[in-house]
């Protein structure tokens, strides 16, 4: 009996304790920040395509984007000609859209940040990243190990009471070795699955390894999706603060 107890204790130590110590060293805040900042650095510039598929129509946009820090972002439509020049600007907590055909600037209220951007399945907030998971959610590691043959970490995020977010829960799933995301799963206020954002085609771009393709899949619209593909991205360029201005928005 004593020998069996010793063997049992040894098995627990060798199998379970190392896993516990390994998991306890995880820093979920660092992981979430790396996901939020995946496509930006101190500054970034990029060209990407946004392709929307619905049950009734399809459309594709070519976009140009700039960012600086966490609170400055500019996105402009390059193609097609019909939408060319449509621009979204974020500075701090303020977001504006510019419509070149009528030469009008419209400020987007916080209540509209969860609304669709350009008819896609991404929201205004998705595109300009006004919310941040570390700031707006409480979070914890809820799974670490192999799933479908991949070594992953899952972090569950529950919104803080005063956070201006619409989700009841967000699950972030990343690769264990480099924290590159595989998917982000969004649940509504009733904790029902709402949409899934999948990341694929990991490549090295301007010295940073990133998924160059993303696809947002809504649960309540079967067969519909919006895909983003990065064509070009550069990090740590010199961009002045006044680039992110209402004057620049209308150029």
N, C-alpha and C positions, 0 to 999 in steps of 0.2 A: 504493500500500500504506500509506504514511504517512497519507494523507488518510482511508482506510478505518479505520485504527486510531484516529484522532482521533474520527471519527464514532461508532465502537463505544464508545469510552471515554465520550463525551458521553451516549450512550443509557444506559449502565450508571449513570452518575451521576444522570441525570434520573429514571430509573425505579426503580432498585433502592436507591440510597443514601438517598433521602428516606424510603422505606418502612422501611428499617433504622433510621434515626434516630427515626422516628415510633414504631416498635415498642419501641425501647430506652427510651423515656420512660414506658412503661406501668409501673404499680405494681400487680402482682398481689395483694400483701397488702392494699392499700387496696380493691381490687375485691372480694376475698373477704370482707373485713369488712363492706363495704356490703351484700353479699348476706345474710350472717348476721344483720345488724341491720336488714333491710329493713322489718320490721313492728314495730320498737321504736325508741325514742330513749332519752333519760335515763329516761323512764317512758312507759308506754303503757296504754291501755284500749281494748277492742274487743268487738264482738259479731260472731260468725261462725257459719255453718252448715257442718256436716260431713256429707256424703252418701256412703254406702257402697253400692257395687253389687257383688254377688257372683253366682255362677251359681245360687245357691239362694234368695237373699233380698236385700232392699233396706232401708235404714234411714237416717233423717236425724236429726241432733242439732243443737240450737242451743246454742252455747257462749258464755260470757262469760270474758274473759281480762284479766289485769293483768300487767305486767312492770315491773321496775326494774333498770337496769343490765344486766349480763351474767349475773347469777347469782341473780335472784329472779323467779319466775314462778308464777302461780296461774291455773288453768283450771277452770271450774265448768260443769256441764251444767244448762241451763235447761229444755230440752224434749228429748224427751217426758216425760210425768209419771213413767213407769216408771223412767227414769234420772236424774230431777231430783235435784240435790244431789251427784251424784258429782263429786269434786273431785281434782285433781292439783296438788301443791305442790312447787316446787323451791326450795331455798335452798342456795347454793354447790354442792357435789357430792351433796347429799342430795335424794332424791325420795320423796314419800309419796303414796299414794292414800287417799281417805276414802270409805267406803261407808255412806251414811246409813241404809239399811234395817237394817243390823246395828250401826250406830254404831261402826264399827271403822276404825282407821287402820292402814295397812300400808305399811311402808317397802319401796321397790323397790330390790333389790340392783343393782349395776352390771352384773351378768350378764344382767339382764332389760331393760336399756335399749333393746336391739334388738328387743324383743318388741312385738307389735301393741298399739296403744292403742285400747281400746273396740271391738275387732273390725275396726278399719279397716286400710288398707294403709299408714298412718303408724305409726311406732314411738313408744315413750315418749320417746326422745331427739329425734325430729322435733318433738314438741309442746312440749317444755320447753327444747330447744336447749342440752343440757348440753355437747355437743362443739362445737368451733369449728374451721373448716378451717385457719386460720392456725396454731392451736396444735397440732393433731393430724396435720397433713399437711405434706409438702414439696410445692412447687408451682412451676409455670412456665407461661408463655404458650406454647401449642402451636399456636395459629392466630389470625391476625388478617386480616380481609378480608371479602369478600362471600360469603354462603352463602344460597342460596334467596332471593336478592334483599334480604337484610338485612345491614347492616354490623355484624359481630359480633367478639367476642373470645372465645376458648376457652382456659380454664385447666385443666390436668390436675393432679390432686392425688393423691399417693401417700402412704399412711399411714406415720407414723414407727413405728419398731420398738416403742416403749413405749406407743403410743397405744391407748386402750381403744375401738377402733372395729372394725366388722365388715367394712368395705368394702375391697376390694383396690385400687380406684381410683375416683375421683370426677371427672367432667368438668363444669365450670361454664361455661355459655354465656350471655353477656350482650350487650346492645346496646352498641356502641362509644361512642356519644355520651353516655350517661347511666348506664351500668353496671347498668341494670335487667335482671334475669335473664329469659331466654327458657326455659331448661331446665337441670336438673341431672340428670346421668346417672350411675347407680350401678352398679359392677361388683363381683362377688363376689371371694373370695380367689383364685379361678382365673382372674380377669379375664374372666369371662363376664358379659354384660349381665344385670343383675338387675331394675332398675326405672328408670323415668323420671319426673321431676317437671316438668310443664309449667306455665308462667305465662302468663296471658292477661288481657285486659280491663283495660288500664292506665288508671287514673283518678287525679285529684287528690283526696286525702282529708286533711283537716286540714292543708293546706299542703304535703303530701308526695305525690309521684307514685309510685304503687305498682300492681302487678298485683293486682286485686281477686279474681281467681280462680286457683286452683291445682288441678292434677289429678295424682294419683300413679297410675301405671300399672305394675303388676307384669308381668314378662315371662312367668313360669311359671304365670300364672293368666289365660288368654285371656278377654277380655270383662269382666274385673273392673277396678274402679278406685275411688278415693276422691277426691271433690272437696271443696275448701274455698272458700267464698265469704265475703268480708268484707262485712258489712252496715254496720258503723260502726267507726271507729278514731280515737282521739285520742292526741296525743303531748304529753309534757312537762307532765303533770299533777303535782300534789303528792300523793305517796303515801308514808306513813311506812314505815320498815323493818319495824315490828311488824305491819303488815298481812299480811306473808308469814310467818305463824306457824302452829304446830299448833293453837292456839286458834282462829284465823281459819279454818283448814281445816275445822273441825267446825261452824262457824256456818251 
